[in-house]
Structures are given as structure tokens and as C-alpha cells.
Amino acid sequence: MSRLHRAGYDVIAAADDPVLVTLADEELLGVAVGEGRAIATGNARDFDRIMRASAVAGEHHAGVIFVSPCRFHRGSSAHPTSLVAVLEATLSDPPRQAQDWIRWLA
């Protein structure tokens, strides 16, 4: 059980799910939208494009957290502890708007 689960947050890591890990980014967003979940991603370039196209199409999402791959480098000895700590702080202070929010963790 992850630290975020132990803290009471309902989170899923796409990398740990055999179905989600195979999905294209657009499909992953579709699953998140269908489940009312926000997405945390280090892939700002692709997800920014996807989110903009979604907005132009009048579609909504539960939120996105863009994570800086420089600050939270997977090869760092502090990873994933530092990322989890910042995500926990972010989740403990959720946005007031119910949808279409974006946070940058740089």
C-alpha cells in the first residue's frame, strides 16, 4: 500500500496497472475523465497539447498536475519520496473548482 493510500487518498499509478500502462495518453485521459480522476504527469508537452484540444472540443477533466521531471527526476535517490510528499501536500489542499484545474509542480 502506498503512502498516499495510507493517507486516505484514492490514487492509481498507471504504471502499476496492466491495462492503464498500455494506453495512449489520450486514452488515459479518457479513463481519468470517466472515473472523475485528476492526472499527475511529467509529460507536460503531450498532455498540454491534449488538454488544449480537449478544451477546444468543449470537453472537461477533473484536473491535471504537471510534475517537473527535472525537480522529480526518476533517477534521483529522493524519488519517489519527494514527489509523493509534494503530491500529498497538493491533495490535502484541493482546488476549489471541481473541474478543469491545472497545477504545476516545478
MOPAC internal coordinates of N, CA, C and O (Angstrom, degrees):
PM7 1SCF
backbone

  N    0.0000 0     0.00 0     0.00 0    0    0    0
  C    1.4585 1     0.00 0     0.00 0    1    0    0
  C    1.5330 1   108.36 1     0.00 0    2    1    0
  O    1.2310 1   120.77 1   -46.67 1    3    2    1
  N    1.3137 1   116.14 1   133.33 1    3    2    1
  C    1.4582 1   120.64 1  -177.16 1    5    3    2
  C    1.5280 1   111.87 1   -77.97 1    6    5    3
  O    1.2310 1   121.19 1   -17.39 1    7    6    5
  N    1.3002 1   115.34 1   162.61 1    7    6    5
  C    1.4706 1   121.02 1   177.23 1    9    7    6
  C    1.5305 1   111.11 1   -58.04 1   10    9    7
  O    1.2310 1   120.13 1   140.78 1   11   10    9
  N    1.3271 1   117.36 1   -39.22 1   11   10    9
  C    1.4602 1   120.37 1   179.59 1   13   11   10
  C    1.5298 1   110.86 1   -67.20 1   14   13   11
  O    1.2310 1   120.00 1   141.46 1   15   14   13
  N    1.3284 1   117.60 1   -38.54 1   15   14   13
  C    1.4674 1   120.21 1   175.64 1   17   15   14
  C    1.5214 1   110.73 1   -63.53 1   18   17   15
  O    1.2310 1   120.61 1   134.87 1   19   18   17
  N    1.3295 1   116.43 1   -45.13 1   19   18   17
  C    1.4662 1   119.99 1  -179.89 1   21   19   18
  C    1.5211 1   111.44 1   -61.22 1   22   21   19
  O    1.2310 1   120.49 1   150.49 1   23   22   21
  N    1.3363 1   116.67 1   -29.51 1   23   22   21
  C    1.4644 1   121.15 1   178.32 1   25   23   22
  C    1.5318 1   111.61 1   -81.15 1   26   25   23
  O    1.2310 1   120.12 1   178.17 1   27   26   25
  N    1.3278 1   117.37 1    -1.83 1   27   26   25
  C    1.4585 1   120.83 1   175.87 1   29   27   26
  C    1.5182 1   115.14 1    96.27 1   30   29   27
  O    1.2310 1   119.68 1  -170.28 1   31   30   29
  N    1.3182 1   118.22 1     9.72 1   31   30   29
  C    1.4650 1   120.47 1  -179.92 1   33   31   30
  C    1.5257 1   110.17 1   -91.11 1   34   33   31
  O    1.2310 1   120.91 1   -43.19 1   35   34   33
  N    1.3136 1   115.87 1   136.81 1   35   34   33
  C    1.4544 1   123.38 1   179.06 1   37   35   34
  C    1.5250 1   108.32 1   -89.35 1   38   37   35
  O    1.2310 1   120.71 1   -91.09 1   39   38   37
  N    1.3214 1   116.24 1    88.91 1   39   38   37
  C    1.4589 1   121.54 1  -176.03 1   41   39   38
  C    1.5249 1   109.97 1  -121.68 1   42   41   39
  O    1.2310 1   121.61 1   -26.53 1   43   42   41
  N    1.3066 1   114.52 1   153.47 1   43   42   41
  C    1.4632 1   122.02 1   176.40 1   45   43   42
  C    1.5208 1   107.28 1  -133.11 1   46   45   43
  O    1.2310 1   120.36 1   -46.86 1   47   46   45
  N    1.3117 1   116.91 1   133.14 1   47   46   45
  C    1.4671 1   121.15 1   173.33 1   49   47   46
  C    1.5237 1   107.57 1   -95.28 1   50   49   47
  O    1.2310 1   120.46 1   -62.35 1   51   50   49
  N    1.3124 1   116.73 1   117.65 1   51   50   49
  C    1.4675 1   120.24 1  -179.12 1   53   51   50
  C    1.5243 1   110.49 1   -56.83 1   54   53   51
  O    1.2310 1   120.21 1   144.89 1   55   54   53
  N    1.3257 1   117.21 1   -35.11 1   55   54   53
  C    1.4625 1   121.10 1  -178.98 1   57   55   54
  C    1.5276 1   112.10 1   -64.93 1   58   57   55
  O    1.2310 1   120.07 1   157.71 1   59   58   57
  N    1.3263 1   117.48 1   -22.29 1   59   58   57
  C    1.4683 1   121.59 1  -178.92 1   61   59   58
  C    1.5194 1   113.12 1   -95.28 1   62   61   59
  O    1.2310 1   119.94 1   176.12 1   63   62   61
  N    1.3238 1   117.72 1    -3.88 1   63   62   61
  C    1.4600 1   121.88 1  -177.61 1   65   63   62
  C    1.5300 1   108.44 1  -107.09 1   66   65   63
  O    1.2310 1   119.83 1   -59.25 1   67   66   65
  N    1.3318 1   117.93 1   120.75 1   67   66   65
  C    1.4713 1   119.99 1  -175.49 1   69   67   66
  C    1.5209 1   114.78 1   -61.88 1   70   69   67
  O    1.2310 1   119.82 1   155.54 1   71   70   69
  N    1.3153 1   117.94 1   -24.46 1   71   70   69
  C    1.4667 1   120.56 1   177.77 1   73   71   70
  C    1.5249 1   109.84 1   -86.34 1   74   73   71
  O    1.2310 1   120.45 1   129.89 1   75   74   73
  N    1.3250 1   116.75 1   -50.11 1   75   74   73
  C    1.4716 1   120.19 1  -176.61 1   77   75   74
  C    1.5242 1   112.31 1   -60.94 1   78   77   75
  O    1.2310 1   120.15 1   143.66 1   79   78   77
  N    1.3165 1   117.31 1   -36.34 1   79   78   77
  C    1.4654 1   120.34 1  -176.66 1   81   79   78
  C    1.5300 1   112.16 1   -63.65 1   82   81   79
  O    1.2310 1   120.15 1   158.79 1   83   82   81
  N    1.3306 1   117.33 1   -21.21 1   83   82   81
  C    1.4710 1   120.71 1  -178.47 1   85   83   82
  C    1.5234 1   113.14 1   -90.34 1   86   85   83
  O    1.2310 1   119.95 1   171.79 1   87   86   85
  N    1.3303 1   117.70 1    -8.21 1   87   86   85
  C    1.4614 1   120.67 1  -173.47 1   89   87   86
  C    1.5262 1   112.79 1   -80.09 1   90   89   87
  O    1.2310 1   121.53 1   -33.10 1   91   90   89
  N    1.3228 1   114.67 1   146.90 1   91   90   89
  C    1.4670 1   120.63 1   170.29 1   93   91   90
  C    1.5241 1   107.62 1   -69.34 1   94   93   91
  O    1.2310 1   120.37 1   -20.72 1   95   94   93
  N    1.3187 1   116.89 1   159.28 1   95   94   93
  C    1.4633 1   121.54 1  -177.54 1   97   95   94
  C    1.5273 1   112.47 1   -55.08 1   98   97   95
  O    1.2310 1   120.24 1   136.40 1   99   98   97
  N    1.3191 1   117.15 1   -43.60 1   99   98   97
  C    1.4634 1   121.14 1   179.45 1  101   99   98
  C    1.5353 1   111.15 1   -61.56 1  102  101   99
  O    1.2310 1   120.91 1   139.92 1  103  102  101
  N    1.3244 1   115.87 1   -40.08 1  103  102  101
  C    1.4641 1   120.19 1   178.54 1  105  103  102
  C    1.5241 1   111.07 1   -68.60 1  106  105  103
  O    1.2310 1   120.60 1   140.77 1  107  106  105
  N    1.3151 1   116.46 1   -39.23 1  107  106  105
  C    1.4649 1   120.96 1   178.18 1  109  107  106
  C    1.5230 1   110.03 1   -62.04 1  110  109  107
  O    1.2310 1   120.44 1   138.00 1  111  110  109
  N    1.3301 1   116.77 1   -42.00 1  111  110  109
  C    1.4645 1   120.09 1   175.65 1  113  111  110
  C    1.5227 1   110.09 1   -61.29 1  114  113  111
  O    1.2310 1   119.87 1   138.41 1  115  114  113
  N    1.3207 1   117.86 1   -41.59 1  115  114  113
  C    1.4618 1   121.42 1   178.95 1  117  115  114
  C    1.5218 1   112.21 1   -60.20 1  118  117  115
  O    1.2310 1   120.24 1   138.74 1  119  118  117
  N    1.3175 1   117.15 1   -41.26 1  119  118  117
  C    1.4628 1   120.82 1   177.29 1  121  119  118
  C    1.5261 1   109.77 1   -64.91 1  122  121  119
  O    1.2310 1   120.56 1   134.70 1  123  122  121
  N    1.3310 1   116.54 1   -45.30 1  123  122  121
  C    1.4646 1   120.57 1   179.72 1  125  123  122
  C    1.5266 1   110.71 1   -60.49 1  126  125  123
  O    1.2310 1   120.30 1   136.14 1  127  126  125
  N    1.3244 1   117.03 1   -43.86 1  127  126  125
  C    1.4693 1   121.12 1   178.49 1  129  127  126
  C    1.5244 1   109.81 1   -60.89 1  130  129  127
  O    1.2310 1   120.48 1   133.60 1  131  130  129
  N    1.3278 1   116.69 1   -46.40 1  131  130  129
  C    1.4595 1   121.33 1  -178.94 1  133  131  130
  C    1.5209 1   113.28 1   -61.77 1  134  133  131
  O    1.2310 1   120.57 1   149.08 1  135  134  133
  N    1.3352 1   116.51 1   -30.92 1  135  134  133
  C    1.4670 1   121.30 1  -179.64 1  137  135  134
  C    1.5269 1   112.63 1   -97.00 1  138  137  135
  O    1.2310 1   120.58 1   179.44 1  139  138  137
  N    1.3404 1   116.49 1    -0.56 1  139  138  137
  C    1.4611 1   119.76 1  -179.29 1  141  139  138
  C    1.5159 1   113.35 1    68.77 1  142  141  139
  O    1.2310 1   120.27 1  -148.29 1  143  142  141
  N    1.3218 1   117.09 1    31.71 1  143  142  141
  C    1.4617 1   122.67 1  -177.92 1  145  143  142
  C    1.5174 1   111.36 1  -104.64 1  146  145  143
  O    1.2310 1   121.25 1   -33.30 1  147  146  145
  N    1.3116 1   115.22 1   146.70 1  147  146  145
  C    1.4649 1   120.91 1   170.12 1  149  147  146
  C    1.5239 1   107.63 1   -82.82 1  150  149  147
  O    1.2310 1   121.01 1   -17.08 1  151  150  149
  N    1.3048 1   115.67 1   162.92 1  151  150  149
  C    1.4670 1   121.73 1   177.65 1  153  151  150
  C    1.5168 1   108.73 1  -118.04 1  154  153  151
  O    1.2310 1   120.92 1   -43.80 1  155  154  153
  N    1.3251 1   115.85 1   136.20 1  155  154  153
  C    1.4621 1   121.83 1   169.75 1  157  155  154
  C    1.5227 1   106.09 1  -110.49 1  158  157  155
  O    1.2310 1   120.55 1   -52.60 1  159  158  157
  N    1.3301 1   116.56 1   127.40 1  159  158  157
  C    1.4591 1   119.92 1  -175.54 1  161  159  158
  C    1.5201 1   111.67 1  -146.82 1  162  161  159
  O    1.2310 1   121.33 1   -32.58 1  163  162  161
  N    1.2985 1   115.07 1   147.42 1  163  162  161
  C    1.4548 1   121.70 1   171.93 1  165  163  162
  C    1.5219 1   111.35 1   -94.40 1  166  165  163
  O    1.2310 1   120.60 1  -178.47 1  167  166  165
  N    1.3125 1   116.46 1     1.53 1  167  166  165
  C    1.4587 1   122.95 1  -177.72 1  169  167  166
  C    1.5301 1   110.15 1   -98.11 1  170  169  167
  O    1.2310 1   120.97 1  -115.56 1  171  170  169
  N    1.3122 1   115.75 1    64.44 1  171  170  169
  C    1.4693 1   120.68 1  -176.25 1  173  171  170
  C    1.5233 1   111.84 1   -62.92 1  174  173  171
  O    1.2310 1   120.12 1   141.20 1  175  174  173
  N    1.3178 1   117.38 1   -38.80 1  175  174  173
  C    1.4666 1   119.48 1  -176.98 1  177  175  174
  C    1.5186 1   111.72 1   -57.78 1  178  177  175
  O    1.2310 1   120.06 1   129.06 1  179  178  177
  N    1.3286 1   117.49 1   -50.94 1  179  178  177
  C    1.4617 1   119.94 1  -177.99 1  181  179  178
  C    1.5251 1   112.01 1   -74.13 1  182  181  179
  O    1.2310 1   120.43 1   135.56 1  183  182  181
  N    1.3448 1   116.79 1   -44.44 1  183  182  181
  C    1.4611 1   118.43 1  -176.62 1  185  183  182
  C    1.5205 1   112.35 1   -70.01 1  186  185  183
  O    1.2310 1   119.50 1   149.27 1  187  186  185
  N    1.3184 1   118.56 1   -30.73 1  187  186  185
  C    1.4656 1   119.61 1   175.20 1  189  187  186
  C    1.5261 1   109.50 1   -62.03 1  190  189  187
  O    1.2310 1   120.47 1   135.57 1  191  190  189
  N    1.3195 1   116.71 1   -44.43 1  191  190  189
  C    1.4703 1   121.40 1   177.80 1  193  191  190
  C    1.5300 1   110.68 1   -62.27 1  194  193  191
  O    1.2310 1   120.47 1   135.07 1  195  194  193
  N    1.3219 1   116.71 1   -44.93 1  195  194  193
  C    1.4603 1   121.36 1  -179.55 1  197  195  194
  C    1.5307 1   110.77 1   -63.94 1  198  197  195
  O    1.2310 1   120.38 1   137.14 1  199  198  197
  N    1.3344 1   116.88 1   -42.86 1  199  198  197
  C    1.4613 1   120.89 1  -178.73 1  201  199  198
  C    1.5329 1   110.71 1   -65.97 1  202  201  199
  O    1.2310 1   120.52 1   141.16 1  203  202  201
  N    1.3292 1   116.62 1   -38.84 1  203  202  201
  C    1.4655 1   119.69 1   178.54 1  205  203  202
  C    1.5314 1   111.11 1   -65.30 1  206  205  203
  O    1.2310 1   120.54 1   136.34 1  207  206  205
  N    1.3197 1   116.58 1   -43.66 1  207  206  205
  C    1.4686 1   120.48 1   178.55 1  209  207  206
  C    1.5288 1   110.23 1   -63.45 1  210  209  207
  O    1.2310 1   120.45 1   141.46 1  211  210  209
  N    1.3092 1   116.75 1   -38.54 1  211  210  209
  C    1.4578 1   121.91 1   178.06 1  213  211  210
  C    1.5287 1   110.78 1   -63.14 1  214  213  211
  O    1.2310 1   120.57 1   137.39 1  215  214  213
  N    1.3290 1   116.52 1   -42.61 1  215  214  213
  C    1.4700 1   120.95 1   179.73 1  217  215  214
  C    1.5298 1   110.86 1   -65.19 1  218  217  215
  O    1.2310 1   120.56 1   137.87 1  219  218  217
  N    1.3375 1   116.54 1   -42.13 1  219  218  217
  C    1.4695 1   120.47 1   179.03 1  221  219  218
  C    1.5266 1   110.35 1   -61.90 1  222  221  219
  O    1.2310 1   120.76 1   145.86 1  223  222  221
  N    1.3353 1   116.16 1   -34.14 1  223  222  221
  C    1.4648 1   120.87 1   179.69 1  225  223  222
  C    1.5328 1   112.24 1   -80.00 1  226  225  223
  O    1.2310 1   120.51 1   179.22 1  227  226  225
  N    1.3340 1   116.63 1    -0.78 1  227  226  225
  C    1.4572 1   120.47 1   179.50 1  229  227  226
  C    1.5168 1   114.03 1    79.80 1  230  229  227
  O    1.2310 1   120.58 1  -164.62 1  231  230  229
  N    1.3264 1   116.49 1    15.38 1  231  230  229
  C    1.4665 1   120.90 1  -179.99 1  233  231  230
  C    1.5239 1   109.55 1   -89.93 1  234  233  231
  O    1.2310 1   121.01 1   -23.85 1  235  234  233
  N    1.3192 1   115.67 1   156.15 1  235  234  233
  C    1.4597 1   121.26 1  -178.30 1  237  235  234
  C    1.5186 1   110.17 1  -122.00 1  238  237  235
  O    1.2310 1   120.77 1   -18.50 1  239  238  237
  N    1.3202 1   116.13 1   161.50 1  239  238  237
  C    1.4564 1   122.15 1   177.68 1  241  239  238
  C    1.5284 1   108.32 1  -139.19 1  242  241  239
  O    1.2310 1   120.96 1   -14.71 1  243  242  241
  N    1.3309 1   115.76 1   165.29 1  243  242  241
  C    1.4681 1   120.85 1  -177.56 1  245  243  242
  C    1.5215 1   112.41 1   -81.92 1  246  245  243
  O    1.2310 1   120.11 1   171.04 1  247  246  245
  N    1.3040 1   117.40 1    -8.96 1  247  246  245
  C    1.4585 1   121.32 1   178.29 1  249  247  246
  C    1.5176 1   111.47 1   135.21 1  250  249  247
  O    1.2310 1   121.35 1   -19.34 1  251  250  249
  N    1.3148 1   115.02 1   160.66 1  251  250  249
  C    1.4617 1   120.57 1   176.90 1  253  251  250
  C    1.5255 1   108.77 1  -141.72 1  254  253  251
  O    1.2310 1   121.57 1   -41.07 1  255  254  253
  N    1.3138 1   114.60 1   138.93 1  255  254  253
  C    1.4593 1   122.03 1   175.46 1  257  255  254
  C    1.5208 1   106.25 1  -115.36 1  258  257  255
  O    1.2310 1   120.76 1   -66.65 1  259  258  257
  N    1.3214 1   116.15 1   113.35 1  259  258  257
  C    1.4514 1   120.62 1   176.22 1  261  259  258
  C    1.5183 1   108.30 1   -88.22 1  262  261  259
  O    1.2310 1   120.85 1   -55.98 1  263  262  261
  N    1.3154 1   115.99 1   124.02 1  263  262  261
  C    1.4551 1   122.89 1  -176.76 1  265  263  262
  C    1.5192 1   108.72 1  -108.22 1  266  265  263
  O    1.2310 1   120.27 1   -51.69 1  267  266  265
  N    1.3149 1   117.08 1   128.31 1  267  266  265
  C    1.4595 1   121.07 1   179.73 1  269  267  266
  C    1.5276 1   110.57 1   -71.36 1  270  269  267
  O    1.2310 1   120.06 1   -61.48 1  271  270  269
  N    1.3470 1   117.49 1   118.52 1  271  270  269
  C    1.4556 1   119.31 1   177.38 1  273  271  270
  C    1.5308 1   112.43 1   -67.43 1  274  273  271
  O    1.2310 1   120.29 1   161.79 1  275  274  273
  N    1.3223 1   117.05 1   -18.21 1  275  274  273
  C    1.4716 1   119.65 1   176.70 1  277  275  274
  C    1.5276 1   110.30 1   -75.33 1  278  277  275
  O    1.2310 1   121.03 1   134.47 1  279  278  277
  N    1.3314 1   115.64 1   -45.53 1  279  278  277
  C    1.4675 1   119.64 1  -178.95 1  281  279  278
  C    1.5249 1   111.37 1   -71.73 1  282  281  279
  O    1.2310 1   120.38 1   142.47 1  283  282  281
  N    1.3227 1   116.89 1   -37.53 1  283  282  281
  C    1.4603 1   121.83 1  -176.94 1  285  283  282
  C    1.5285 1   109.76 1  -115.03 1  286  285  283
  O    1.2310 1   120.60 1  -122.44 1  287  286  285
  N    1.3102 1   116.46 1    57.56 1  287  286  285
  C    1.4596 1   122.68 1  -176.12 1  289  287  286
  C    1.5261 1   110.67 1   -66.37 1  290  289  287
  O    1.2310 1   121.04 1   -51.06 1  291  290  289
  N    1.3193 1   115.62 1   128.94 1  291  290  289
  C    1.4697 1   120.55 1  -177.85 1  293  291  290
  C    1.5239 1   113.10 1   -61.00 1  294  293  291
  O    1.2310 1   119.98 1   156.06 1  295  294  293
  N    1.3095 1   117.65 1   -23.94 1  295  294  293
  C    1.4562 1   120.97 1   179.96 1  297  295  294
  C    1.5174 1   113.72 1   -85.99 1  298  297  295
  O    1.2310 1   120.44 1   175.43 1  299  298  297
  N    1.3210 1   116.77 1    -4.57 1  299  298  297
  C    1.4556 1   121.64 1  -178.21 1  301  299  298
  C    1.5229 1   110.73 1   -73.49 1  302  301  299
  O    1.2310 1   121.02 1   -33.45 1  303  302  301
  N    1.3235 1   115.66 1   146.55 1  303  302  301
  C    1.4664 1   119.65 1   177.14 1  305  303  302
  C    1.5317 1   111.16 1   -67.00 1  306  305  303
  O    1.2310 1   120.05 1   160.06 1  307  306  305
  N    1.3341 1   117.50 1   -19.94 1  307  306  305
  C    1.4684 1   121.69 1   179.43 1  309  307  306
  C    1.5304 1   112.52 1   -84.72 1  310  309  307
  O    1.2310 1   120.49 1   170.65 1  311  310  309
  N    1.3398 1   116.67 1    -9.35 1  311  310  309
  C    1.4683 1   119.90 1  -178.73 1  313  311  310
  C    1.5131 1   109.24 1   -85.43 1  314  313  311
  O    1.2310 1   117.43 1   -43.97 1  315  314  313
  N    1.2864 1   122.50 1   136.03 1  315  314  313
  C    1.4523 1   127.61 1     5.24 1  317  315  314
  C    1.5303 1   114.14 1   -95.42 1  318  317  315
  O    1.2310 1   120.33 1  -175.84 1  319  318  317
  N    1.3282 1   116.97 1     4.16 1  319  318  317
  C    1.4656 1   120.14 1  -174.58 1  321  319  318
  C    1.5201 1   112.65 1   -54.89 1  322  321  319
  O    1.2310 1   120.00 1   134.34 1  323  322  321
  N    1.3333 1   117.61 1   -45.66 1  323  322  321
  C    1.4656 1   120.14 1  -178.49 1  325  323  322
  C    1.5223 1   111.38 1   -66.13 1  326  325  323
  O    1.2310 1   120.20 1   140.84 1  327  326  325
  N    1.3180 1   117.22 1   -39.16 1  327  326  325
  C    1.4676 1   121.16 1   178.84 1  329  327  326
  C    1.5293 1   110.60 1   -66.24 1  330  329  327
  O    1.2310 1   120.27 1   135.12 1  331  330  329
  N    1.3027 1   117.08 1   -44.88 1  331  330  329
  C    1.4642 1   121.08 1  -179.61 1  333  331  330
  C    1.5253 1   110.44 1   -61.37 1  334  333  331
  O    1.2310 1   120.16 1   139.31 1  335  334  333
  N    1.3197 1   117.30 1   -40.69 1  335  334  333
  C    1.4684 1   120.97 1   179.16 1  337  335  334
  C    1.5231 1   111.16 1   -61.48 1  338  337  335
  O    1.2310 1   120.26 1   136.79 1  339  338  337
  N    1.3303 1   117.10 1   -43.21 1  339  338  337
  C    1.4656 1   120.71 1  -179.64 1  341  339  338
  C    1.5310 1   110.24 1   -71.29 1  342  341  339
  O    1.2310 1   120.04 1   140.98 1  343  342  341
  N    1.3287 1   117.52 1   -39.02 1  343  342  341
  C    1.4647 1   119.46 1   176.54 1  345  343  342
  C    1.5278 1   110.99 1   -63.55 1  346  345  343
  O    1.2310 1   120.32 1   140.01 1  347  346  345
  N    1.3198 1   117.00 1   -39.99 1  347  346  345
  C    1.4593 1   120.42 1   178.41 1  349  347  346
  C    1.5294 1   110.66 1   -62.56 1  350  349  347
  O    1.2310 1   120.49 1   137.67 1  351  350  349
  N    1.3206 1   116.66 1   -42.33 1  351  350  349
  C    1.4659 1   120.16 1   177.37 1  353  351  350
  C    1.5220 1   110.78 1   -64.20 1  354  353  351
  O    1.2310 1   120.29 1   140.85 1  355  354  353
  N    1.3175 1   117.05 1   -39.15 1  355  354  353
  C    1.4671 1   121.63 1   178.82 1  357  355  354
  C    1.5313 1   110.61 1   -65.85 1  358  357  355
  O    1.2310 1   120.66 1   136.36 1  359  358  357
  N    1.3171 1   116.35 1   -43.64 1  359  358  357
  C    1.4594 1   120.33 1  -179.30 1  361  359  358
  C    1.5260 1   112.22 1   -69.18 1  362  361  359
  O    1.2310 1   120.37 1   152.57 1  363  362  361
  N    1.3169 1   116.90 1   -27.43 1  363  362  361
  C    1.4658 1   119.66 1  -179.94 1  365  363  362
  C    1.5267 1   111.95 1   -75.75 1  366  365  363
  O    1.2310 1   120.66 1   166.20 1  367  366  365
  N    1.3220 1   116.35 1   -13.80 1  367  366  365
  C    1.4678 1   121.68 1   178.61 1  369  367  366
  C    1.5292 1   108.11 1  -129.00 1  370  369  367
  O    1.2310 1   120.37 1  -109.51 1  371  370  369
  N    1.3351 1   116.89 1    70.49 1  371  370  369
  C    1.4708 1   119.65 1  -173.35 1  373  371  370
  C    1.5289 1   112.35 1   -67.64 1  374  373  371
  O    1.2310 1   120.99 1   -24.90 1  375  374  373
  N    1.3256 1   115.72 1   155.10 1  375  374  373
  C    1.4666 1   120.06 1   176.98 1  377  375  374
  C    1.5296 1   110.48 1   -61.77 1  378  377  375
  O    1.2310 1   121.17 1   -28.42 1  379  378  377
  N    1.3096 1   115.36 1   151.58 1  379  378  377
  C    1.4709 1   119.80 1   179.34 1  381  379  378
  C    1.5161 1   112.16 1   -74.61 1  382  381  379
  O    1.2310 1   120.58 1   147.83 1  383  382  381
  N    1.3189 1   116.50 1   -32.17 1  383  382  381
  C    1.4649 1   118.42 1   179.20 1  385  383  382
  C    1.5308 1   108.82 1   -79.42 1  386  385  383
  O    1.2310 1   120.75 1   -36.50 1  387  386  385
  N    1.3091 1   116.17 1   143.50 1  387  386  385
  C    1.4528 1   121.88 1  -173.68 1  389  387  386
  C    1.5274 1   113.31 1   -78.69 1  390  389  387
  O    1.2310 1   120.15 1   158.23 1  391  390  389
  N    1.3206 1   117.32 1   -21.77 1  391  390  389
  C    1.4624 1   119.31 1  -176.90 1  393  391  390
  C    1.5208 1   111.06 1  -148.03 1  394  393  391
  O    1.2310 1   122.15 1   -15.26 1  395  394  393
  N    1.3094 1   113.48 1   164.74 1  395  394  393
  C    1.4659 1   123.09 1   174.62 1  397  395  394
  C    1.5313 1   114.07 1    62.83 1  398  397  395
  O    1.2310 1   119.90 1  -155.44 1  399  398  397
  N    1.3281 1   117.80 1    24.56 1  399  398  397
  C    1.4583 1   119.11 1   178.26 1  401  399  398
  C    1.5269 1   109.37 1   -90.01 1  402  401  399
  O    1.2310 1   121.61 1   -26.24 1  403  402  401
  N    1.3150 1   114.52 1   153.76 1  403  402  401
  C    1.4676 1   121.62 1   179.02 1  405  403  402
  C    1.5131 1   107.94 1  -135.74 1  406  405  403
  O    1.2310 1   120.86 1   -45.17 1  407  406  405
  N    1.3268 1   115.97 1   134.83 1  407  406  405
  C    1.4589 1   121.91 1   173.50 1  409  407  406
  C    1.5127 1   108.77 1  -126.95 1  410  409  407
  O    1.2310 1   120.89 1   -39.19 1  411  410  409
  N    1.3059 1   115.91 1   140.81 1  411  410  409
  C    1.4642 1   122.52 1   177.32 1  413  411  410
  C    1.5179 1   108.15 1  -110.92 1  414  413  411
  O    1.2310 1   120.68 1   -56.54 1  415  414  413
  N    1.3190 1   116.31 1   123.46 1  415  414  413
  C    1.4565 1   121.93 1   175.24 1  417  415  414
  C    1.5170 1   106.82 1  -107.54 1  418  417  415
  O    1.2310 1   121.55 1   -87.70 1  419  418  417
  N    1.3198 1   114.64 1    92.30 1  419  418  417
  C    1.4683 1   119.15 1  -176.14 1  421  419  418
  C    1.5156 1   111.11 1  -107.59 1  422  421  419
  O    1.2310 1   120.10 1   180.00 1  423  422  421

